[in-house]
């Protein structure tokens, strides 16, 4: 059993990561601006923290085996996460990534492709910067887990593919993963690490 701190535990990805961690018997600290929606649950300690407050975040993650950042990149840059996690003495950081920095078959990034939605460019660009910051990091044992292009609500099937830096596309031409199955992939990585200081992706 690991002690896992989840930043952004009330979001769509964060809440599924919380559920998957509890399902596997881990103890979780749920970090959010307003964790009240989590309620009182066995195995969960909720902490109301503004993640941009470095001292508060450091105090909240101290003593954990793993920190998962599931916050939006546009509101929580890499420095706001990496600094407090390192200062707290936590060695492992897993990040809910984005698909924008994944590569297409021609080697170009998804975010740079024609028709990439303008509404998603700021978040996707910030995610790419976050990944580059991690790639310069020499102290943390980090992993950046990119979902497929569509990151959606849906059932927990336990059946998906794992890739590296290339966008995964199904035989039907769709690139997608549910939050629930994504959570399985991330908890698998926590329990049996295979991508230390790497990015990987999951999809159907």
C-alpha positions in Angstrom: 0.0 0.0 0.0 1.2 3.5 -0.9 0.4 6.9 0.5 -0.7 8.9 -2.5 -1.4 12.6 -2.7 -3.6 13.8 -5.6 -3.5 17.4 -6.6 -6.8 18.3 -8.3 -8.6 15.3 -6.7 -12.1 16.7 -7.4 -11.6 17.0 -11.2 -12.8 14.5 -13.8 -9.4 12.7 -14.0 -8.5 13.3 -10.3 -11.8 11.8 -9.0 -11.3 8.6 -11.1 -7.7 8.3 -9.9 -9.0 8.7 -6.3 -11.5 5.9 -6.9 -8.9 3.6 -8.5 -6.4 4.2 -5.7 -9.0 3.3 -3.1 -10.1 0.3 -5.0 -6.6 -1.0 -4.7 -6.2 -0.3 -1.0 -4.0 2.7 -1.1 -4.4 5.6 1.3 -5.1 8.9 -0.4 -4.7 12.6 0.5 -7.2 14.5 -1.8 -5.9 18.0 -2.4 -8.3 20.6 -3.9 -9.4 24.2 -3.4 -12.8 22.8 -2.2 -12.6 19.2 -1.3 -16.0 19.2 0.3 -17.6 17.2 -2.6 -15.4 14.2 -1.6 -17.1 13.9 1.8 -16.0 11.6 4.5 -14.5 8.4 3.1 -12.5 5.6 4.5 -8.9 5.8 3.3 -9.1 9.5 2.3 -7.8 12.6 4.0 -9.1 15.8 2.3 -7.1 19.0 2.4 -8.2 22.4 1.1 -5.2 23.8 -0.5 -4.5 26.5 -3.1 -1.9 24.6 -5.2 -0.3 27.9 -6.2 0.6 28.4 -2.5 4.0 26.6 -2.5 4.4 26.3 1.2 0.9 25.0 1.7 1.3 22.5 -1.1 4.7 21.3 0.3 3.1 20.7 3.7 0.2 18.9 2.1 2.3 16.4 0.1 5.0 15.8 2.8 5.2 12.2 4.0 3.7 10.7 0.8 5.2 8.0 -1.4 3.8 9.4 -4.6 2.3 12.7 -5.7 -0.1 12.8 -8.7 -0.8 16.2 -10.3 -4.2 16.2 -12.0 -4.6 19.9 -12.2 -4.9 22.0 -15.4 -1.6 23.1 -16.8 -2.8 26.6 -17.7 -3.5 27.3 -14.0 -0.7 25.2 -12.4 2.7 25.4 -14.1 5.5 22.9 -13.7 7.4 25.0 -11.2 4.4 25.3 -8.9 4.3 21.5 -8.6 8.0 20.4 -9.0 9.4 22.8 -6.4 7.0 21.9 -3.5 7.2 18.2 -4.2 11.0 18.2 -4.1 11.1 20.4 -1.0 8.7 18.0 0.7 11.1 15.1 0.1 8.7 13.1 -2.1 10.6 11.2 -4.8 7.9 10.2 -7.2 5.7 12.5 -9.3 3.1 11.3 -11.8 1.4 13.9 -14.0 -2.0 13.7 -15.8 -0.7 14.8 -19.2 -2.3 16.0 -22.4 -2.5 14.6 -25.9 -1.3 17.8 -27.6 2.4 17.0 -27.2 2.0 13.5 -28.6 3.4 12.8 -32.0 1.6 12.0 -35.3 3.0 9.5 -37.8 4.9 12.2 -39.6 6.7 13.2 -36.4 4.8 16.5 -35.9 2.9 17.2 -32.7 -0.8 16.9 -32.4 -1.0 20.5 -31.2 0.7 21.7 -34.4 -1.7 19.9 -36.7 -4.1 21.7 -38.9 -7.5 21.9 -37.3 -6.4 21.6 -33.7 -9.1 23.3 -31.7 -8.2 26.9 -30.8 -10.0 26.5 -27.5 -7.6 23.8 -26.4 -4.3 25.4 -27.5 -3.5 27.3 -24.3 -3.9 24.2 -22.1 -2.2 21.9 -24.6 0.7 24.3 -25.0 1.1 24.6 -21.2 1.1 20.8 -21.0 3.9 20.6 -23.6 5.9 23.1 -21.5 5.3 21.1 -18.4 6.6 17.9 -20.0 9.7 19.8 -21.2 10.3 21.0 -17.7 10.1 17.4 -16.4 12.5 16.2 -19.0 15.1 18.6 -17.5 14.5 17.4 -14.0 17.3 15.2 -12.6 16.1 14.6 -9.0 12.5 13.5 -9.2 11.4 10.1 -10.4 8.7 11.5 -12.7 6.2 10.0 -15.2 3.9 12.0 -17.5 0.9 10.0 -18.7 -0.8 11.4 -21.8 -4.4 10.3 -22.5 -5.5 9.9 -26.1 -7.1 12.8 -28.1 -10.5 12.3 -26.5 -10.5 12.0 -22.7 -14.0 11.1 -21.8 -16.4 9.8 -19.3 -17.2 6.1 -19.7 -16.9 2.6 -18.4 -14.0 1.0 -16.7 -13.0 -1.9 -19.0 -9.4 -2.6 -18.1 -8.7 -3.2 -21.8 -6.5 -0.6 -23.5 -3.2 -0.1 -25.2 -0.1 1.6 -23.9 2.2 3.6 -26.2 5.2 5.9 -25.8 5.2 9.3 -27.6 2.9 8.6 -30.5 -0.8 9.2 -30.6 -2.7 6.0 -30.3 -5.6 5.6 -32.8 -8.1 2.7 -32.7 -8.9 0.5 -35.7 -12.0 2.6 -36.1 -9.9 5.7 -36.5 -10.7 7.2 -33.1 -8.2 8.3 -30.5 -9.8 8.0 -27.1 -9.7 6.7 -23.5 -12.1 6.9 -20.6 -11.0 8.6 -17.3 -11.7 5.2 -15.5 -9.4 3.2 -17.8 -6.8 6.0 -17.7 -6.8 5.7 -13.9 -6.1 2.0 -14.2 -3.0 2.7 -16.3 -1.7 5.3 -13.9 -2.2 3.1 -10.8 -0.5 0.2 -12.7 2.5 2.5 -13.2 2.5 3.4 -9.5 2.4 -0.2 -8.4 4.8 -1.6 -11.1 6.9 1.3 -12.5 7.9 0.8 -16.2 8.3 4.4 -17.3 10.6 6.2 -14.9 11.5 9.7 -16.2 9.4 9.0 -19.3 6.2 9.9 -20.9 3.7 7.3 -22.0 0.2 7.3 -23.4 -2.9 5.1 -23.2 -5.8 4.5 -25.6 -8.0 1.9 -27.2 
